[in-house]
Amino acid sequence: MAQNDTVTRILDTAEVLFAERGFAETSLRTITSKAKVNLAAVNYHFGSKKSLIQAVFARYLDPFTERFHRALDELEAHYGDQAIPLERLLETMASSVLEVPAERNSLKVFMRLLGLAYSQAQGHLRRYIQEEYGSVFTRFTALIRQATPELPDSERFWRLHFMLGSVIFTLSGLDALRDIAEKDYAEHVTVRDLVRRLRPVVVAAMQAPVPAHLSYASQEV
């Protein structure tokens, strides 16, 4: 087996197992058994389970980051000194996300991995994502801030995380949702259909008035 084939087989197997079982529950021996390679091959190409986890994320986040930066460049060039509308920012993020899995495994796997990065991420993974990909998320957050100047920073933080959680939950469970739509409502739903249905929900959530019972008097708006 050629070196590149070995690396690809290990990564393909690891990302599916991580998405299905989680990081802690997936051992290197399970990965090597499913990939039909020996443990020495994993140690040789990746050095450790930690590095393997990072490599799995890099396969998705490298092309995503490149596309997203390029798309944001185009938006900033188009709008100039004006704030980019919230809906355009969210559409651009969704389009960038949808383009990446065509090169990798599937959107479902990508979303499950992102969900794990939130819920199960160990310190090394959080640091790795922040160091390697933090710039694009910082840039996106700054543009969201310009698009929603009426929101206090704390409220915007919560709404962004609620929004991302909704997107990850919906797209990581897209097979089940499509089955339900077809069985109960006779609707054949594509991934892009789901995104179109989700878009007005997340836009409305970001633009909703701040509830009166929440006090942000001491924070900058």
C-alpha beads as a LAMMPS data file, in Angstrom:
LAMMPS data file: protein, C-alpha beads

221 atoms
220 bonds

1 atom types
1 bond types

-500.0 500.0 xlo xhi
-500.0 500.0 ylo yhi
-500.0 500.0 zlo zhi

Masses

1 110.0

Atoms # bond

1 1 1 0.000 0.000 0.000
2 1 1 1.411 3.410 -0.987
3 1 1 2.144 5.934 1.741
4 1 1 -0.590 8.353 0.636
5 1 1 -3.102 5.491 0.464
6 1 1 -2.223 4.506 4.014
7 1 1 -2.655 8.050 5.325
8 1 1 -5.953 8.461 3.499
9 1 1 -7.290 5.140 4.775
10 1 1 -6.362 6.008 8.363
11 1 1 -7.954 9.453 8.134
12 1 1 -11.099 8.190 6.407
13 1 1 -11.575 5.537 9.078
14 1 1 -10.711 7.795 12.002
15 1 1 -13.101 10.589 11.037
16 1 1 -16.062 8.219 10.696
17 1 1 -15.319 6.467 13.989
18 1 1 -14.737 9.748 15.832
19 1 1 -18.036 11.098 14.470
20 1 1 -19.915 7.940 15.482
21 1 1 -18.335 7.211 18.875
22 1 1 -16.508 10.317 20.062
23 1 1 -12.823 10.930 20.662
24 1 1 -12.314 9.294 24.033
25 1 1 -14.352 6.223 23.103
26 1 1 -12.408 5.554 19.890
27 1 1 -9.068 3.846 20.440
28 1 1 -6.175 3.757 18.012
29 1 1 -6.484 -0.031 17.934
30 1 1 -10.089 0.254 16.791
31 1 1 -9.030 2.642 14.048
32 1 1 -6.158 0.444 12.867
33 1 1 -8.373 -2.637 12.884
34 1 1 -11.069 -0.963 10.771
35 1 1 -8.496 0.645 8.461
36 1 1 -6.601 -2.643 8.114
37 1 1 -3.260 -1.077 8.998
38 1 1 -0.940 -1.701 11.937
39 1 1 -0.426 0.595 14.911
40 1 1 3.083 1.408 13.755
41 1 1 1.623 3.042 10.630
42 1 1 -0.449 5.445 12.729
43 1 1 2.511 6.258 14.942
44 1 1 4.748 6.765 11.921
45 1 1 2.392 9.082 10.008
46 1 1 0.781 10.938 12.903
47 1 1 2.812 10.278 16.030
48 1 1 -0.123 10.209 18.444
49 1 1 -3.895 10.075 18.726
50 1 1 -3.855 13.794 19.494
51 1 1 -2.139 14.560 16.182
52 1 1 -4.501 12.220 14.338
53 1 1 -7.534 14.075 15.719
54 1 1 -6.009 17.368 14.596
55 1 1 -5.306 15.958 11.134
56 1 1 -8.940 14.850 10.792
57 1 1 -10.134 18.383 11.528
58 1 1 -7.524 19.904 9.213
59 1 1 -8.926 17.989 6.242
60 1 1 -12.193 19.876 6.638
61 1 1 -11.114 23.152 8.184
62 1 1 -8.224 23.916 5.809
63 1 1 -10.431 24.119 2.690
64 1 1 -13.295 25.688 4.668
65 1 1 -11.066 28.455 6.025
66 1 1 -9.599 29.184 2.603
67 1 1 -13.044 29.396 0.972
68 1 1 -14.571 31.400 3.797
69 1 1 -11.767 33.988 3.823
70 1 1 -12.082 34.354 0.062
71 1 1 -15.854 34.720 0.262
72 1 1 -15.576 37.339 3.013
73 1 1 -13.010 39.216 0.898
74 1 1 -15.583 39.392 -1.892
75 1 1 -18.315 40.605 0.445
76 1 1 -16.099 43.328 1.924
77 1 1 -15.069 44.461 -1.559
78 1 1 -18.723 44.634 -2.617
79 1 1 -20.065 46.516 0.423
80 1 1 -17.052 48.743 1.001
81 1 1 -17.479 50.835 4.144
82 1 1 -21.057 49.642 4.700
83 1 1 -21.910 46.893 7.149
84 1 1 -22.514 43.593 5.382
85 1 1 -26.148 42.523 5.937
86 1 1 -26.581 39.718 8.435
87 1 1 -28.393 37.483 5.944
88 1 1 -25.563 37.761 3.427
89 1 1 -23.010 36.823 6.091
90 1 1 -24.995 33.761 7.124
91 1 1 -25.605 32.726 3.505
92 1 1 -21.895 32.994 2.819
93 1 1 -21.006 30.868 5.809
94 1 1 -23.569 28.231 4.779
95 1 1 -22.293 28.161 1.196
96 1 1 -18.703 27.717 2.385
97 1 1 -19.727 24.868 4.680
98 1 1 -21.673 23.090 1.937
99 1 1 -18.781 23.227 -0.533
100 1 1 -16.239 21.470 1.700
101 1 1 -17.756 17.975 2.182
102 1 1 -17.744 17.388 -1.586
103 1 1 -13.978 17.054 -1.218
104 1 1 -14.095 14.970 1.928
105 1 1 -16.564 12.449 3.294
106 1 1 -19.997 13.930 3.965
107 1 1 -21.693 16.950 5.449
108 1 1 -23.108 14.769 8.217
109 1 1 -19.621 13.678 9.309
110 1 1 -18.312 17.243 9.150
111 1 1 -21.154 18.534 11.326
112 1 1 -20.816 15.737 13.859
113 1 1 -17.121 16.484 14.161
114 1 1 -17.885 20.167 14.744
115 1 1 -20.428 19.165 17.372
116 1 1 -17.784 17.072 19.098
117 1 1 -15.378 20.005 18.960
118 1 1 -17.912 21.908 21.089
119 1 1 -19.016 19.146 23.439
120 1 1 -16.020 16.822 23.777
121 1 1 -13.049 18.900 22.708
122 1 1 -10.014 18.361 24.880
123 1 1 -7.639 21.217 25.648
124 1 1 -5.268 20.366 22.823
125 1 1 -8.064 20.444 20.229
126 1 1 -9.451 23.760 21.434
127 1 1 -5.957 25.278 21.309
128 1 1 -5.270 23.774 17.895
129 1 1 -8.494 25.104 16.356
130 1 1 -7.969 28.530 17.907
131 1 1 -4.348 28.788 16.780
132 1 1 -4.860 27.432 13.260
133 1 1 -8.343 28.685 12.389
134 1 1 -9.192 31.350 14.938
135 1 1 -8.549 34.191 12.489
136 1 1 -11.483 33.355 10.217
137 1 1 -13.907 32.964 13.129
138 1 1 -12.669 36.205 14.706
139 1 1 -13.156 37.949 11.369
140 1 1 -16.660 36.528 10.949
141 1 1 -17.635 37.500 14.496
142 1 1 -16.415 41.068 13.910
143 1 1 -18.560 41.326 10.766
144 1 1 -21.560 39.918 12.650
145 1 1 -20.979 42.596 15.289
146 1 1 -21.113 45.313 12.611
147 1 1 -24.324 43.789 11.225
148 1 1 -26.010 43.674 14.652
149 1 1 -24.890 46.870 16.447
150 1 1 -28.084 46.875 18.514
151 1 1 -27.057 43.701 20.372
152 1 1 -24.941 43.830 23.526
153 1 1 -21.777 41.750 23.166
154 1 1 -22.906 39.146 25.678
155 1 1 -26.270 38.676 23.942
156 1 1 -24.563 38.384 20.568
157 1 1 -22.228 35.716 21.965
158 1 1 -25.156 33.609 23.164
159 1 1 -27.125 34.018 19.960
160 1 1 -24.151 33.032 17.817
161 1 1 -23.665 29.861 19.830
162 1 1 -27.377 29.048 19.768
163 1 1 -27.325 29.588 16.005
164 1 1 -24.282 27.365 15.479
165 1 1 -25.790 24.721 17.730
166 1 1 -28.990 24.722 15.649
167 1 1 -27.040 24.422 12.410
168 1 1 -24.831 21.605 13.712
169 1 1 -27.781 19.677 15.184
170 1 1 -29.848 20.021 12.014
171 1 1 -27.146 19.113 9.511
172 1 1 -25.594 16.327 11.586
173 1 1 -29.013 14.666 11.731
174 1 1 -29.986 15.396 8.153
175 1 1 -30.591 11.734 7.227
176 1 1 -33.201 11.329 9.962
177 1 1 -34.834 14.657 9.125
178 1 1 -35.064 13.784 5.437
179 1 1 -36.585 10.389 6.297
180 1 1 -39.216 12.028 8.514
181 1 1 -40.037 14.656 5.872
182 1 1 -40.472 11.991 3.216
183 1 1 -42.474 9.577 5.368
184 1 1 -44.749 12.040 7.163
185 1 1 -45.058 14.864 4.624
186 1 1 -44.153 13.249 1.279
187 1 1 -41.366 15.785 0.836
188 1 1 -38.060 14.907 -0.785
189 1 1 -35.625 17.314 0.875
190 1 1 -32.105 18.076 -0.345
191 1 1 -29.349 19.482 1.850
192 1 1 -29.781 22.874 0.223
193 1 1 -33.524 22.713 0.925
194 1 1 -32.730 22.187 4.601
195 1 1 -30.355 25.142 4.585
196 1 1 -32.982 27.347 2.935
197 1 1 -35.513 26.352 5.596
198 1 1 -33.013 26.937 8.387
199 1 1 -31.837 30.333 7.151
200 1 1 -34.876 32.467 8.114
201 1 1 -34.931 30.813 11.535
202 1 1 -31.343 31.720 12.408
203 1 1 -31.645 35.188 10.872
204 1 1 -34.762 35.880 12.937
205 1 1 -33.034 34.584 16.062
206 1 1 -30.084 36.925 15.546
207 1 1 -32.333 39.920 14.825
208 1 1 -34.915 39.386 17.580
209 1 1 -35.284 42.211 20.127
210 1 1 -33.419 41.760 23.373
211 1 1 -35.915 40.516 26.000
212 1 1 -36.887 43.266 28.428
213 1 1 -36.013 41.176 31.491
214 1 1 -32.375 40.927 30.428
215 1 1 -30.247 43.766 31.693
216 1 1 -27.106 44.765 29.830
217 1 1 -26.877 48.270 31.209
218 1 1 -23.254 47.819 32.199
219 1 1 -22.129 46.459 28.819
220 1 1 -21.192 48.203 25.624
221 1 1 -23.643 47.886 22.778

Bonds

1 1 1 2
2 1 2 3
3 1 3 4
4 1 4 5
5 1 5 6
6 1 6 7
7 1 7 8
8 1 8 9
9 1 9 10
10 1 10 11
11 1 11 12
12 1 12 13
13 1 13 14
14 1 14 15
15 1 15 16
16 1 16 17
17 1 17 18
18 1 18 19
19 1 19 20
20 1 20 21
21 1 21 22
22 1 22 23
23 1 23 24
24 1 24 25
25 1 25 26
26 1 26 27
27 1 27 28
28 1 28 29
29 1 29 30
30 1 30 31
31 1 31 32
32 1 32 33
33 1 33 34
34 1 34 35
35 1 35 36
36 1 36 37
37 1 37 38
38 1 38 39
39 1 39 40
40 1 40 41
41 1 41 42
42 1 42 43
43 1 43 44
44 1 44 45
45 1 45 46
46 1 46 47
47 1 47 48
48 1 48 49
49 1 49 50
50 1 50 51
51 1 51 52
52 1 52 53
53 1 53 54
54 1 54 55
55 1 55 56
56 1 56 57
57 1 57 58
58 1 58 59
59 1 59 60
60 1 60 61
61 1 61 62
62 1 62 63
63 1 63 64
64 1 64 65
65 1 65 66
66 1 66 67
67 1 67 68
68 1 68 69
69 1 69 70
70 1 70 71
71 1 71 72
72 1 72 73
73 1 73 74
74 1 74 75
75 1 75 76
76 1 76 77
77 1 77 78
78 1 78 79
79 1 79 80
80 1 80 81
81 1 81 82
82 1 82 83
83 1 83 84
84 1 84 85
85 1 85 86
86 1 86 87
87 1 87 88
88 1 88 89
89 1 89 90
90 1 90 91
91 1 91 92
92 1 92 93
93 1 93 94
94 1 94 95
95 1 95 96
96 1 96 97
97 1 97 98
98 1 98 99
99 1 99 100
100 1 100 101
101 1 101 102
102 1 102 103
103 1 103 104
104 1 104 105
105 1 105 106
106 1 106 107
107 1 107 108
108 1 108 109
109 1 109 110
110 1 110 111
111 1 111 112
112 1 112 113
113 1 113 114
114 1 114 115
115 1 115 116
116 1 116 117
117 1 117 118
118 1 118 119
119 1 119 120
120 1 120 121
121 1 121 122
122 1 122 123
123 1 123 124
124 1 124 125
125 1 125 126
126 1 126 127
127 1 127 128
128 1 128 129
129 1 129 130
130 1 130 131
131 1 131 132
132 1 132 133
133 1 133 134
134 1 134 135
135 1 135 136
136 1 136 137
137 1 137 138
138 1 138 139
139 1 139 140
140 1 140 141
141 1 141 142
142 1 142 143
143 1 143 144
144 1 144 145
145 1 145 146
146 1 146 147
147 1 147 148
148 1 148 149
149 1 149 150
150 1 150 151
151 1 151 152
152 1 152 153
153 1 153 154
154 1 154 155
155 1 155 156
156 1 156 157
157 1 157 158
158 1 158 159
159 1 159 160
160 1 160 161
161 1 161 162
162 1 162 163
163 1 163 164
164 1 164 165
165 1 165 166
166 1 166 167
167 1 167 168
168 1 168 169
169 1 169 170
170 1 170 171
171 1 171 172
172 1 172 173
173 1 173 174
174 1 174 175
175 1 175 176
176 1 176 177
177 1 177 178
178 1 178 179
179 1 179 180
180 1 180 181
181 1 181 182
182 1 182 183
183 1 183 184
184 1 184 185
185 1 185 186
186 1 186 187
187 1 187 188
188 1 188 189
189 1 189 190
190 1 190 191
191 1 191 192
192 1 192 193
193 1 193 194
194 1 194 195
195 1 195 196
196 1 196 197
197 1 197 198
198 1 198 199
199 1 199 200
200 1 200 201
201 1 201 202
202 1 202 203
203 1 203 204
204 1 204 205
205 1 205 206
206 1 206 207
207 1 207 208
208 1 208 209
209 1 209 210
210 1 210 211
211 1 211 212
212 1 212 213
213 1 213 214
214 1 214 215
215 1 215 216
216 1 216 217
217 1 217 218
218 1 218 219
219 1 219 220
220 1 220 221
